[in-house]
Every structure is written in C-alpha cells, then in structure tokens.
C-alpha cells in the first residue's frame, strides 16, 4: 500500500480559524518559523460556524473548511479541550461552552472542581485536533488532520496567570507547575497543541 502523500504549505497568507485571542497567539507563535502571513477569522470578521461535530477532529475540520471557503486562503483550525477521567470525559468538546457566552474560564474551572467533589481521581488530559484546509482550487478543497494530547492531573485552587482556558488548574505529568505558571516556551514544547503541531509540521511544512 502506498503511503499517503501530504500536501505541503509553501508559505504566504494563512487564516487561523479562531476567535479566541489566546489560541490565536499560541498558534501564531508556533507558525512563526514557516513563512506564514497569519491573520485570524476574527480579523476577517468571518462568522463562527456552529460546532456540530461529535469529536475534536470533526469540529476542527468543520471550522477549517468554513474559514478556507469564506476567505479563499488556507485555513488552520484547532479544536481542543479538557478531558477529565472522573467526569466521563467531560467537559471534552464542550470545554469552551462550560465557560459560557462570556468565556468566563474562572467559572468553568470552578464548575470542573464542583463536579469533582468527593472524587479521588483527578487525572485529566488536554486533547487537540488540528485541521489544515486548502480552499477549492477547481479540484475540490484539501484537508489534513492531526491530533495530540498531554496528560496530567488537576489541582485546586488555580495557579498562575499565563496561558488561557483551563491552564491554571492543569499540571502535566512530570512537572510541578500548572500550565498557567509554566514558561510559554516550555508549554509550547510539551502541550497537546504542540504534539499535534509537530505532526502537522512533519507532514505539511517540512
């Protein structure tokens, strides 16, 4: 069986299909070495598609396709979240929704802690799916997808002001600081997004 041939990104304009400023900053930092002229879906006033997928990968693909079609440029989308073992995988794909319309992740972290009351198992992992979509060039659009994860445990109360989302309550295995306390370069080295991004780079940017 022949190995799948991945499409390569040769530089130029690229849309990050997100309206989350923290996520856009983190992905922009990861893209810096690769000649991408980065803009975001928010910068282009693109509508946020309704995330109807049942998995991180499905939602990432949905967002990447929507941004590529609307902008006419290659689009990179991320769908990621916190998966808590004792909560049967919640909040999972609903991680952002737990923060409500105001994106109040302090409230979301408190909700996770409330749900964990009385439970000894505090294992969790961050999951990330990246989808990179080229717009229709007359032969159809083209999509590449990659997934990554980082495992750890949840702590309380939240610690640190770095990162975003649930970072202040997550300690990665082998570390003693939360993602909210961790140096950004170190987080970029070990995070779920970095894990997926390495696979993307190997396939599409190398």
PyMOL CGO cylinders between C-alpha atoms (Angstrom):
from pymol import cmd
from pymol.cgo import CYLINDER

trace = [
    CYLINDER, 0.00, 0.00, 0.00, 1.39, 3.42, -0.90, 0.3, 1, 1, 1, 1, 1, 1,
    CYLINDER, 1.39, 3.42, -0.90, 1.87, 5.91, 1.90, 0.3, 1, 1, 1, 1, 1, 1,
    CYLINDER, 1.87, 5.91, 1.90, -0.45, 8.88, 1.74, 0.3, 1, 1, 1, 1, 1, 1,
    CYLINDER, -0.45, 8.88, 1.74, 1.05, 11.96, 0.12, 0.3, 1, 1, 1, 1, 1, 1,
    CYLINDER, 1.05, 11.96, 0.12, 0.52, 15.07, 2.21, 0.3, 1, 1, 1, 1, 1, 1,
    CYLINDER, 0.52, 15.07, 2.21, 0.03, 18.48, 0.67, 0.3, 1, 1, 1, 1, 1, 1,
    CYLINDER, 0.03, 18.48, 0.67, 2.76, 20.99, 1.56, 0.3, 1, 1, 1, 1, 1, 1,
    CYLINDER, 2.76, 20.99, 1.56, 2.31, 24.58, 2.67, 0.3, 1, 1, 1, 1, 1, 1,
    CYLINDER, 2.31, 24.58, 2.67, 4.74, 26.82, 0.77, 0.3, 1, 1, 1, 1, 1, 1,
    CYLINDER, 4.74, 26.82, 0.77, 4.24, 30.00, 2.78, 0.3, 1, 1, 1, 1, 1, 1,
    CYLINDER, 4.24, 30.00, 2.78, 2.02, 33.03, 2.22, 0.3, 1, 1, 1, 1, 1, 1,
    CYLINDER, 2.02, 33.03, 2.22, -1.38, 34.01, 3.64, 0.3, 1, 1, 1, 1, 1, 1,
    CYLINDER, -1.38, 34.01, 3.64, -2.96, 31.68, 6.19, 0.3, 1, 1, 1, 1, 1, 1,
    CYLINDER, -2.96, 31.68, 6.19, -6.09, 32.08, 8.30, 0.3, 1, 1, 1, 1, 1, 1,
    CYLINDER, -6.09, 32.08, 8.30, -6.26, 30.81, 11.86, 0.3, 1, 1, 1, 1, 1, 1,
    CYLINDER, -6.26, 30.81, 11.86, -9.90, 29.77, 12.11, 0.3, 1, 1, 1, 1, 1, 1,
    CYLINDER, -9.90, 29.77, 12.11, -10.48, 31.03, 15.63, 0.3, 1, 1, 1, 1, 1, 1,
    CYLINDER, -10.48, 31.03, 15.63, -11.99, 33.96, 17.51, 0.3, 1, 1, 1, 1, 1, 1,
    CYLINDER, -11.99, 33.96, 17.51, -10.12, 33.01, 20.71, 0.3, 1, 1, 1, 1, 1, 1,
    CYLINDER, -10.12, 33.01, 20.71, -7.26, 35.54, 21.19, 0.3, 1, 1, 1, 1, 1, 1,
    CYLINDER, -7.26, 35.54, 21.19, -5.22, 33.20, 23.41, 0.3, 1, 1, 1, 1, 1, 1,
    CYLINDER, -5.22, 33.20, 23.41, -5.45, 30.35, 20.93, 0.3, 1, 1, 1, 1, 1, 1,
    CYLINDER, -5.45, 30.35, 20.93, -4.60, 32.67, 18.01, 0.3, 1, 1, 1, 1, 1, 1,
    CYLINDER, -4.60, 32.67, 18.01, -1.49, 33.94, 19.85, 0.3, 1, 1, 1, 1, 1, 1,
    CYLINDER, -1.49, 33.94, 19.85, -0.33, 30.42, 20.66, 0.3, 1, 1, 1, 1, 1, 1,
    CYLINDER, -0.33, 30.42, 20.66, -0.80, 29.10, 17.11, 0.3, 1, 1, 1, 1, 1, 1,
    CYLINDER, -0.80, 29.10, 17.11, 0.79, 32.24, 15.63, 0.3, 1, 1, 1, 1, 1, 1,
    CYLINDER, 0.79, 32.24, 15.63, 3.87, 31.63, 17.79, 0.3, 1, 1, 1, 1, 1, 1,
    CYLINDER, 3.87, 31.63, 17.79, 4.06, 28.03, 16.59, 0.3, 1, 1, 1, 1, 1, 1,
    CYLINDER, 4.06, 28.03, 16.59, 3.73, 29.13, 12.95, 0.3, 1, 1, 1, 1, 1, 1,
    CYLINDER, 3.73, 29.13, 12.95, 6.40, 31.83, 13.16, 0.3, 1, 1, 1, 1, 1, 1,
    CYLINDER, 6.40, 31.83, 13.16, 9.26, 29.81, 11.57, 0.3, 1, 1, 1, 1, 1, 1,
    CYLINDER, 9.26, 29.81, 11.57, 7.29, 28.77, 8.49, 0.3, 1, 1, 1, 1, 1, 1,
    CYLINDER, 7.29, 28.77, 8.49, 6.74, 31.88, 6.39, 0.3, 1, 1, 1, 1, 1, 1,
    CYLINDER, 6.74, 31.88, 6.39, 3.03, 32.14, 7.11, 0.3, 1, 1, 1, 1, 1, 1,
    CYLINDER, 3.03, 32.14, 7.11, 1.38, 35.55, 6.77, 0.3, 1, 1, 1, 1, 1, 1,
    CYLINDER, 1.38, 35.55, 6.77, -1.07, 34.96, 9.58, 0.3, 1, 1, 1, 1, 1, 1,
    CYLINDER, -1.07, 34.96, 9.58, -4.47, 36.52, 10.09, 0.3, 1, 1, 1, 1, 1, 1,
    CYLINDER, -4.47, 36.52, 10.09, -7.38, 35.27, 12.15, 0.3, 1, 1, 1, 1, 1, 1,
    CYLINDER, -7.38, 35.27, 12.15, -11.03, 34.59, 11.47, 0.3, 1, 1, 1, 1, 1, 1,
    CYLINDER, -11.03, 34.59, 11.47, -11.85, 37.39, 13.91, 0.3, 1, 1, 1, 1, 1, 1,
    CYLINDER, -11.85, 37.39, 13.91, -9.61, 39.84, 11.98, 0.3, 1, 1, 1, 1, 1, 1,
    CYLINDER, -9.61, 39.84, 11.98, -11.52, 38.98, 8.80, 0.3, 1, 1, 1, 1, 1, 1,
    CYLINDER, -11.52, 38.98, 8.80, -14.92, 39.16, 10.53, 0.3, 1, 1, 1, 1, 1, 1,
    CYLINDER, -14.92, 39.16, 10.53, -15.69, 35.59, 9.48, 0.3, 1, 1, 1, 1, 1, 1,
    CYLINDER, -15.69, 35.59, 9.48, -18.72, 34.04, 11.11, 0.3, 1, 1, 1, 1, 1, 1,
    CYLINDER, -18.72, 34.04, 11.11, -18.09, 31.36, 13.72, 0.3, 1, 1, 1, 1, 1, 1,
    CYLINDER, -18.09, 31.36, 13.72, -19.59, 28.10, 12.43, 0.3, 1, 1, 1, 1, 1, 1,
    CYLINDER, -19.59, 28.10, 12.43, -21.78, 26.08, 14.76, 0.3, 1, 1, 1, 1, 1, 1,
    CYLINDER, -21.78, 26.08, 14.76, -19.69, 23.22, 16.11, 0.3, 1, 1, 1, 1, 1, 1,
    CYLINDER, -19.69, 23.22, 16.11, -21.92, 20.24, 15.41, 0.3, 1, 1, 1, 1, 1, 1,
    CYLINDER, -21.92, 20.24, 15.41, -19.19, 17.58, 15.40, 0.3, 1, 1, 1, 1, 1, 1,
    CYLINDER, -19.19, 17.58, 15.40, -19.13, 14.79, 17.97, 0.3, 1, 1, 1, 1, 1, 1,
    CYLINDER, -19.13, 14.79, 17.97, -15.32, 14.80, 18.20, 0.3, 1, 1, 1, 1, 1, 1,
    CYLINDER, -15.32, 14.80, 18.20, -12.49, 17.32, 18.38, 0.3, 1, 1, 1, 1, 1, 1,
    CYLINDER, -12.49, 17.32, 18.38, -11.36, 16.22, 14.90, 0.3, 1, 1, 1, 1, 1, 1,
    CYLINDER, -11.36, 16.22, 14.90, -14.80, 16.73, 13.37, 0.3, 1, 1, 1, 1, 1, 1,
    CYLINDER, -14.80, 16.73, 13.37, -15.14, 20.23, 14.83, 0.3, 1, 1, 1, 1, 1, 1,
    CYLINDER, -15.14, 20.23, 14.83, -11.63, 21.24, 13.74, 0.3, 1, 1, 1, 1, 1, 1,
    CYLINDER, -11.63, 21.24, 13.74, -12.38, 20.09, 10.19, 0.3, 1, 1, 1, 1, 1, 1,
    CYLINDER, -12.38, 20.09, 10.19, -15.69, 21.94, 10.16, 0.3, 1, 1, 1, 1, 1, 1,
    CYLINDER, -15.69, 21.94, 10.16, -14.02, 25.20, 11.25, 0.3, 1, 1, 1, 1, 1, 1,
    CYLINDER, -14.02, 25.20, 11.25, -11.08, 24.87, 8.84, 0.3, 1, 1, 1, 1, 1, 1,
    CYLINDER, -11.08, 24.87, 8.84, -13.33, 24.20, 5.84, 0.3, 1, 1, 1, 1, 1, 1,
    CYLINDER, -13.33, 24.20, 5.84, -15.61, 27.12, 6.70, 0.3, 1, 1, 1, 1, 1, 1,
    CYLINDER, -15.61, 27.12, 6.70, -12.70, 29.56, 7.04, 0.3, 1, 1, 1, 1, 1, 1,
    CYLINDER, -12.70, 29.56, 7.04, -10.97, 28.36, 3.85, 0.3, 1, 1, 1, 1, 1, 1,
    CYLINDER, -10.97, 28.36, 3.85, -14.18, 28.66, 1.84, 0.3, 1, 1, 1, 1, 1, 1,
    CYLINDER, -14.18, 28.66, 1.84, -15.05, 32.08, 3.24, 0.3, 1, 1, 1, 1, 1, 1,
    CYLINDER, -15.05, 32.08, 3.24, -11.56, 33.59, 2.87, 0.3, 1, 1, 1, 1, 1, 1,
    CYLINDER, -11.56, 33.59, 2.87, -10.20, 31.80, -0.20, 0.3, 1, 1, 1, 1, 1, 1,
    CYLINDER, -10.20, 31.80, -0.20, -7.00, 31.16, 1.78, 0.3, 1, 1, 1, 1, 1, 1,
    CYLINDER, -7.00, 31.16, 1.78, -5.56, 28.09, 3.50, 0.3, 1, 1, 1, 1, 1, 1,
    CYLINDER, -5.56, 28.09, 3.50, -7.00, 27.84, 7.00, 0.3, 1, 1, 1, 1, 1, 1,
    CYLINDER, -7.00, 27.84, 7.00, -5.76, 26.18, 10.16, 0.3, 1, 1, 1, 1, 1, 1,
    CYLINDER, -5.76, 26.18, 10.16, -8.31, 25.29, 12.81, 0.3, 1, 1, 1, 1, 1, 1,
    CYLINDER, -8.31, 25.29, 12.81, -7.87, 23.89, 16.28, 0.3, 1, 1, 1, 1, 1, 1,
    CYLINDER, -7.87, 23.89, 16.28, -10.46, 22.16, 18.39, 0.3, 1, 1, 1, 1, 1, 1,
    CYLINDER, -10.46, 22.16, 18.39, -9.23, 21.32, 21.83, 0.3, 1, 1, 1, 1, 1, 1,
    CYLINDER, -9.23, 21.32, 21.83, -10.40, 20.82, 25.35, 0.3, 1, 1, 1, 1, 1, 1,
    CYLINDER, -10.40, 20.82, 25.35, -10.03, 19.31, 28.76, 0.3, 1, 1, 1, 1, 1, 1,
    CYLINDER, -10.03, 19.31, 28.76, -10.94, 15.65, 29.18, 0.3, 1, 1, 1, 1, 1, 1,
    CYLINDER, -10.94, 15.65, 29.18, -11.45, 14.63, 32.81, 0.3, 1, 1, 1, 1, 1, 1,
    CYLINDER, -11.45, 14.63, 32.81, -11.37, 10.92, 33.62, 0.3, 1, 1, 1, 1, 1, 1,
    CYLINDER, -11.37, 10.92, 33.62, -13.69, 11.05, 36.65, 0.3, 1, 1, 1, 1, 1, 1,
    CYLINDER, -13.69, 11.05, 36.65, -16.25, 13.09, 34.70, 0.3, 1, 1, 1, 1, 1, 1,
    CYLINDER, -16.25, 13.09, 34.70, -16.58, 10.52, 31.91, 0.3, 1, 1, 1, 1, 1, 1,
    CYLINDER, -16.58, 10.52, 31.91, -14.52, 12.72, 29.59, 0.3, 1, 1, 1, 1, 1, 1,
    CYLINDER, -14.52, 12.72, 29.59, -16.32, 15.98, 30.27, 0.3, 1, 1, 1, 1, 1, 1,
    CYLINDER, -16.32, 15.98, 30.27, -16.11, 18.84, 29.52, 0.3, 1, 1, 1, 1, 1, 1,
    CYLINDER, -16.11, 18.84, 29.52, -14.40, 17.49, 26.37, 0.3, 1, 1, 1, 1, 1, 1,
    CYLINDER, -14.40, 17.49, 26.37, -15.69, 19.04, 23.17, 0.3, 1, 1, 1, 1, 1, 1,
    CYLINDER, -15.69, 19.04, 23.17, -17.87, 21.30, 25.33, 0.3, 1, 1, 1, 1, 1, 1,
    CYLINDER, -17.87, 21.30, 25.33, -14.88, 22.84, 27.18, 0.3, 1, 1, 1, 1, 1, 1,
    CYLINDER, -14.88, 22.84, 27.18, -15.47, 26.33, 25.77, 0.3, 1, 1, 1, 1, 1, 1,
    CYLINDER, -15.47, 26.33, 25.77, -19.21, 26.07, 26.34, 0.3, 1, 1, 1, 1, 1, 1,
    CYLINDER, -19.21, 26.07, 26.34, -18.64, 25.41, 30.05, 0.3, 1, 1, 1, 1, 1, 1,
    CYLINDER, -18.64, 25.41, 30.05, -17.19, 28.94, 30.15, 0.3, 1, 1, 1, 1, 1, 1,
    CYLINDER, -17.19, 28.94, 30.15, -20.50, 30.36, 28.91, 0.3, 1, 1, 1, 1, 1, 1,
    CYLINDER, -20.50, 30.36, 28.91, -21.12, 33.15, 26.40, 0.3, 1, 1, 1, 1, 1, 1,
    CYLINDER, -21.12, 33.15, 26.40, -18.75, 35.48, 28.27, 0.3, 1, 1, 1, 1, 1, 1,
    CYLINDER, -18.75, 35.48, 28.27, -15.89, 32.93, 28.03, 0.3, 1, 1, 1, 1, 1, 1,
    CYLINDER, -15.89, 32.93, 28.03, -15.51, 33.01, 31.83, 0.3, 1, 1, 1, 1, 1, 1,
    CYLINDER, -15.51, 33.01, 31.83, -12.98, 30.24, 32.35, 0.3, 1, 1, 1, 1, 1, 1,
    CYLINDER, -12.98, 30.24, 32.35, -12.69, 31.04, 36.04, 0.3, 1, 1, 1, 1, 1, 1,
    CYLINDER, -12.69, 31.04, 36.04, -16.32, 29.91, 36.28, 0.3, 1, 1, 1, 1, 1, 1,
    CYLINDER, -16.32, 29.91, 36.28, -15.57, 26.91, 34.05, 0.3, 1, 1, 1, 1, 1, 1,
    CYLINDER, -15.57, 26.91, 34.05, -12.68, 25.82, 36.28, 0.3, 1, 1, 1, 1, 1, 1,
    CYLINDER, -12.68, 25.82, 36.28, -14.94, 26.19, 39.31, 0.3, 1, 1, 1, 1, 1, 1,
    CYLINDER, -14.94, 26.19, 39.31, -17.57, 24.03, 37.60, 0.3, 1, 1, 1, 1, 1, 1,
    CYLINDER, -17.57, 24.03, 37.60, -15.00, 21.29, 36.99, 0.3, 1, 1, 1, 1, 1, 1,
    CYLINDER, -15.00, 21.29, 36.99, -13.92, 21.46, 40.64, 0.3, 1, 1, 1, 1, 1, 1,
    CYLINDER, -13.92, 21.46, 40.64, -17.54, 21.32, 41.83, 0.3, 1, 1, 1, 1, 1, 1,
    CYLINDER, -17.54, 21.32, 41.83, -18.20, 18.27, 39.63, 0.3, 1, 1, 1, 1, 1, 1,
    CYLINDER, -18.20, 18.27, 39.63, -15.10, 16.56, 41.10, 0.3, 1, 1, 1, 1, 1, 1,
    CYLINDER, -15.10, 16.56, 41.10, -16.27, 16.98, 44.70, 0.3, 1, 1, 1, 1, 1, 1,
    CYLINDER, -16.27, 16.98, 44.70, -15.95, 13.67, 46.51, 0.3, 1, 1, 1, 1, 1, 1,
    CYLINDER, -15.95, 13.67, 46.51, -13.96, 12.05, 43.71, 0.3, 1, 1, 1, 1, 1, 1,
    CYLINDER, -13.96, 12.05, 43.71, -10.37, 10.95, 44.31, 0.3, 1, 1, 1, 1, 1, 1,
    CYLINDER, -10.37, 10.95, 44.31, -9.39, 10.54, 40.66, 0.3, 1, 1, 1, 1, 1, 1,
    CYLINDER, -9.39, 10.54, 40.66, -8.08, 13.88, 39.37, 0.3, 1, 1, 1, 1, 1, 1,
    CYLINDER, -8.08, 13.88, 39.37, -6.46, 12.59, 36.19, 0.3, 1, 1, 1, 1, 1, 1,
    CYLINDER, -6.46, 12.59, 36.19, -7.12, 14.61, 33.05, 0.3, 1, 1, 1, 1, 1, 1,
    CYLINDER, -7.12, 14.61, 33.05, -5.66, 15.34, 29.67, 0.3, 1, 1, 1, 1, 1, 1,
    CYLINDER, -5.66, 15.34, 29.67, -5.81, 18.12, 27.19, 0.3, 1, 1, 1, 1, 1, 1,
    CYLINDER, -5.81, 18.12, 27.19, -6.69, 16.95, 23.68, 0.3, 1, 1, 1, 1, 1, 1,
    CYLINDER, -6.69, 16.95, 23.68, -6.11, 18.87, 20.46, 0.3, 1, 1, 1, 1, 1, 1,
    CYLINDER, -6.11, 18.87, 20.46, -7.16, 18.27, 16.88, 0.3, 1, 1, 1, 1, 1, 1,
    CYLINDER, -7.16, 18.27, 16.88, -5.68, 20.45, 14.13, 0.3, 1, 1, 1, 1, 1, 1,
    CYLINDER, -5.68, 20.45, 14.13, -7.22, 20.64, 10.68, 0.3, 1, 1, 1, 1, 1, 1,
    CYLINDER, -7.22, 20.64, 10.68, -5.45, 22.41, 7.83, 0.3, 1, 1, 1, 1, 1, 1,
    CYLINDER, -5.45, 22.41, 7.83, -7.66, 23.09, 4.81, 0.3, 1, 1, 1, 1, 1, 1,
    CYLINDER, -7.66, 23.09, 4.81, -6.76, 24.48, 1.41, 0.3, 1, 1, 1, 1, 1, 1,
    CYLINDER, -6.76, 24.48, 1.41, -9.66, 26.20, -0.45, 0.3, 1, 1, 1, 1, 1, 1,
    CYLINDER, -9.66, 26.20, -0.45, -11.22, 24.73, -3.56, 0.3, 1, 1, 1, 1, 1, 1,
    CYLINDER, -11.22, 24.73, -3.56, -8.77, 25.14, -6.45, 0.3, 1, 1, 1, 1, 1, 1,
    CYLINDER, -8.77, 25.14, -6.45, -11.17, 23.76, -9.03, 0.3, 1, 1, 1, 1, 1, 1,
    CYLINDER, -11.17, 23.76, -9.03, -10.49, 20.18, -7.98, 0.3, 1, 1, 1, 1, 1, 1,
    CYLINDER, -10.49, 20.18, -7.98, -12.05, 20.41, -4.55, 0.3, 1, 1, 1, 1, 1, 1,
    CYLINDER, -12.05, 20.41, -4.55, -10.69, 21.51, -1.19, 0.3, 1, 1, 1, 1, 1, 1,
    CYLINDER, -10.69, 21.51, -1.19, -7.97, 19.53, 0.56, 0.3, 1, 1, 1, 1, 1, 1,
    CYLINDER, -7.97, 19.53, 0.56, -7.83, 18.84, 4.29, 0.3, 1, 1, 1, 1, 1, 1,
    CYLINDER, -7.83, 18.84, 4.29, -5.11, 17.43, 6.54, 0.3, 1, 1, 1, 1, 1, 1,
    CYLINDER, -5.11, 17.43, 6.54, -5.86, 16.49, 10.15, 0.3, 1, 1, 1, 1, 1, 1,
    CYLINDER, -5.86, 16.49, 10.15, -3.66, 15.71, 13.17, 0.3, 1, 1, 1, 1, 1, 1,
    CYLINDER, -3.66, 15.71, 13.17, -4.29, 15.01, 16.86, 0.3, 1, 1, 1, 1, 1, 1,
    CYLINDER, -4.29, 15.01, 16.86, -2.23, 15.45, 20.01, 0.3, 1, 1, 1, 1, 1, 1,
    CYLINDER, -2.23, 15.45, 20.01, -2.57, 15.12, 23.78, 0.3, 1, 1, 1, 1, 1, 1,
    CYLINDER, -2.57, 15.12, 23.78, -0.82, 15.90, 27.06, 0.3, 1, 1, 1, 1, 1, 1,
    CYLINDER, -0.82, 15.90, 27.06, -1.70, 14.00, 30.24, 0.3, 1, 1, 1, 1, 1, 1,
    CYLINDER, -1.70, 14.00, 30.24, -1.65, 15.24, 33.80, 0.3, 1, 1, 1, 1, 1, 1,
    CYLINDER, -1.65, 15.24, 33.80, -3.70, 15.98, 36.92, 0.3, 1, 1, 1, 1, 1, 1,
    CYLINDER, -3.70, 15.98, 36.92, -5.98, 18.77, 38.09, 0.3, 1, 1, 1, 1, 1, 1,
    CYLINDER, -5.98, 18.77, 38.09, -5.13, 20.98, 41.06, 0.3, 1, 1, 1, 1, 1, 1,
    CYLINDER, -5.13, 20.98, 41.06, -7.11, 23.48, 43.09, 0.3, 1, 1, 1, 1, 1, 1,
    CYLINDER, -7.11, 23.48, 43.09, -7.06, 26.42, 43.56, 0.3, 1, 1, 1, 1, 1, 1,
    CYLINDER, -7.06, 26.42, 43.56, -5.97, 27.73, 40.14, 0.3, 1, 1, 1, 1, 1, 1,
    CYLINDER, -5.97, 27.73, 40.14, -2.33, 28.79, 39.93, 0.3, 1, 1, 1, 1, 1, 1,
    CYLINDER, -2.33, 28.79, 39.93, -0.66, 31.22, 37.53, 0.3, 1, 1, 1, 1, 1, 1,
    CYLINDER, -0.66, 31.22, 37.53, -1.84, 33.84, 35.10, 0.3, 1, 1, 1, 1, 1, 1,
    CYLINDER, -1.84, 33.84, 35.10, -0.21, 32.57, 31.90, 0.3, 1, 1, 1, 1, 1, 1,
    CYLINDER, -0.21, 32.57, 31.90, -1.82, 30.56, 29.13, 0.3, 1, 1, 1, 1, 1, 1,
    CYLINDER, -1.82, 30.56, 29.13, -5.59, 30.59, 28.81, 0.3, 1, 1, 1, 1, 1, 1,
    CYLINDER, -5.59, 30.59, 28.81, -8.65, 28.43, 29.40, 0.3, 1, 1, 1, 1, 1, 1,
    CYLINDER, -8.65, 28.43, 29.40, -8.13, 25.69, 31.97, 0.3, 1, 1, 1, 1, 1, 1,
    CYLINDER, -8.13, 25.69, 31.97, -4.33, 26.10, 32.08, 0.3, 1, 1, 1, 1, 1, 1,
    CYLINDER, -4.33, 26.10, 32.08, -4.19, 27.32, 35.73, 0.3, 1, 1, 1, 1, 1, 1,
    CYLINDER, -4.19, 27.32, 35.73, -5.60, 24.03, 37.10, 0.3, 1, 1, 1, 1, 1, 1,
    CYLINDER, -5.60, 24.03, 37.10, -3.64, 21.56, 34.93, 0.3, 1, 1, 1, 1, 1, 1,
    CYLINDER, -3.64, 21.56, 34.93, -0.26, 20.08, 35.89, 0.3, 1, 1, 1, 1, 1, 1,
    CYLINDER, -0.26, 20.08, 35.89, 1.32, 17.94, 33.16, 0.3, 1, 1, 1, 1, 1, 1,
    CYLINDER, 1.32, 17.94, 33.16, 2.84, 14.62, 34.15, 0.3, 1, 1, 1, 1, 1, 1,
    CYLINDER, 2.84, 14.62, 34.15, 6.47, 15.04, 35.18, 0.3, 1, 1, 1, 1, 1, 1,
    CYLINDER, 6.47, 15.04, 35.18, 6.03, 18.71, 36.14, 0.3, 1, 1, 1, 1, 1, 1,
    CYLINDER, 6.03, 18.71, 36.14, 5.15, 20.55, 39.34, 0.3, 1, 1, 1, 1, 1, 1,
    CYLINDER, 5.15, 20.55, 39.34, 3.79, 23.80, 37.90, 0.3, 1, 1, 1, 1, 1, 1,
    CYLINDER, 3.79, 23.80, 37.90, 0.49, 24.40, 36.15, 0.3, 1, 1, 1, 1, 1, 1,
    CYLINDER, 0.49, 24.40, 36.15, 0.29, 25.44, 32.52, 0.3, 1, 1, 1, 1, 1, 1,
    CYLINDER, 0.29, 25.44, 32.52, -0.73, 28.83, 33.93, 0.3, 1, 1, 1, 1, 1, 1,
    CYLINDER, -0.73, 28.83, 33.93, 2.62, 29.07, 35.76, 0.3, 1, 1, 1, 1, 1, 1,
    CYLINDER, 2.62, 29.07, 35.76, 4.79, 27.46, 33.09, 0.3, 1, 1, 1, 1, 1, 1,
    CYLINDER, 4.79, 27.46, 33.09, 7.17, 29.38, 30.86, 0.3, 1, 1, 1, 1, 1, 1,
    CYLINDER, 7.17, 29.38, 30.86, 5.48, 29.78, 27.48, 0.3, 1, 1, 1, 1, 1, 1,
    CYLINDER, 5.48, 29.78, 27.48, 8.36, 28.20, 25.59, 0.3, 1, 1, 1, 1, 1, 1,
    CYLINDER, 8.36, 28.20, 25.59, 8.19, 25.12, 27.81, 0.3, 1, 1, 1, 1, 1, 1,
    CYLINDER, 8.19, 25.12, 27.81, 4.42, 24.87, 27.36, 0.3, 1, 1, 1, 1, 1, 1,
    CYLINDER, 4.42, 24.87, 27.36, 4.88, 25.11, 23.59, 0.3, 1, 1, 1, 1, 1, 1,
    CYLINDER, 4.88, 25.11, 23.59, 7.32, 22.22, 23.85, 0.3, 1, 1, 1, 1, 1, 1,
    CYLINDER, 7.32, 22.22, 23.85, 5.05, 19.78, 25.70, 0.3, 1, 1, 1, 1, 1, 1,
    CYLINDER, 5.05, 19.78, 25.70, 1.43, 20.85, 25.14, 0.3, 1, 1, 1, 1, 1, 1,
    CYLINDER, 1.43, 20.85, 25.14, -1.34, 18.94, 23.37, 0.3, 1, 1, 1, 1, 1, 1,
    CYLINDER, -1.34, 18.94, 23.37, -1.30, 21.65, 20.69, 0.3, 1, 1, 1, 1, 1, 1,
    CYLINDER, -1.30, 21.65, 20.69, 2.48, 21.29, 20.29, 0.3, 1, 1, 1, 1, 1, 1,
    CYLINDER, 2.48, 21.29, 20.29, 2.08, 17.50, 19.96, 0.3, 1, 1, 1, 1, 1, 1,
    CYLINDER, 2.08, 17.50, 19.96, -0.47, 17.90, 17.15, 0.3, 1, 1, 1, 1, 1, 1,
    CYLINDER, -0.47, 17.90, 17.15, 1.53, 20.75, 15.61, 0.3, 1, 1, 1, 1, 1, 1,
    CYLINDER, 1.53, 20.75, 15.61, 4.70, 18.63, 15.36, 0.3, 1, 1, 1, 1, 1, 1,
    CYLINDER, 4.70, 18.63, 15.36, 2.73, 16.09, 13.31, 0.3, 1, 1, 1, 1, 1, 1,
    CYLINDER, 2.73, 16.09, 13.31, 1.33, 18.89, 11.11, 0.3, 1, 1, 1, 1, 1, 1,
    CYLINDER, 1.33, 18.89, 11.11, 4.81, 20.33, 10.53, 0.3, 1, 1, 1, 1, 1, 1,
    CYLINDER, 4.81, 20.33, 10.53, 6.29, 16.95, 9.66, 0.3, 1, 1, 1, 1, 1, 1,
    CYLINDER, 6.29, 16.95, 9.66, 3.54, 16.34, 7.11, 0.3, 1, 1, 1, 1, 1, 1,
    CYLINDER, 3.54, 16.34, 7.11, 2.90, 19.78, 5.62, 0.3, 1, 1, 1, 1, 1, 1,
    CYLINDER, 2.90, 19.78, 5.62, 5.69, 22.22, 6.45, 0.3, 1, 1, 1, 1, 1, 1,
    CYLINDER, 5.69, 22.22, 6.45, 8.95, 20.30, 6.39, 0.3, 1, 1, 1, 1, 1, 1,
]
cmd.load_cgo(trace, "trace")
